[in-house]
Amino acid sequence: MKKTLLIVDDELSIRLLLEHFLGEEYNVVTTEDGMKAFNWLEKGNHTDLILADLEMPVLDGFELLLKLRSNKITETIPCMVVTGKAKTDNYMKSFRLGASDFLQKPFTPEEIKSRIEIILKEKAL
C-alpha cells in the first residue's frame, strides 16, 4: 500500500512539480496553505509525511509546525520543511519547532526522494 504525502505550498508550480516527482511512489495530497492542511488532517485524513513551505498565506510553515506539535492527533506526523528561504535562522527554528528535515529550493528529484525515504524508514522503526 502506498504511503501518503501531504504537500503544503502556496506556489502551484511547486505543488505540481512535487506531485509529478512523487506521484508514482506515493499518494500525494496538496494544499496551498497551512490552515487548509491542518483542517484536512483534523477531518480525520491521514498522511505519513508533510512537506511544507515556510512562506504561505493564512498559516505559514512555522505556525503549521506549532499547530501540528500541539495537537494530540498530529503531533507525531513527520514534517519536512521545503523552502526557498535561506537557511540561517529558519533552519534552526524549523528543527526547534519539530521539523524532521529541512530542504532548500531548488532541489533535485533524487534528493527529495532520498530524504523522504529516510524519514519514512525512521518513522517505521
Phi, psi and omega in degrees: 000135182290142172283157180251134176245136175252115181258125184238105182204136181282348179270115180303320182299321178291316178301315180293320179298312180293321177298320178294312181297322193252349188295335179285325184267337187225155166282124185246126175244138181235147171219159185261357175203164184297325181294317178296321178296314181296318178298321177300317179291320180296336179284002178098004177289152184245141170222150178269339182200141175251133172247114188233137172285163176270315184266105179215155176286167176068294180220111183282179184298321178295315179295324176297314178302316178301313180295318180298314185285343181259011181239128183302325183288326189249358189297337183257001179288123178295145182224123176258125175278125178236107190219157174268353180289146178298151183303288183022239185289331182298324180300305183291321179298320179300315180291322177298328180274359173108014177293146177273334182200164181222121181234127182266135174284146357282156179226165176262155177303321180296320181296312182292322178297318179297316180294322177297314179302316180298312181297316180293324176295317178297321180297324183288341182289000000 
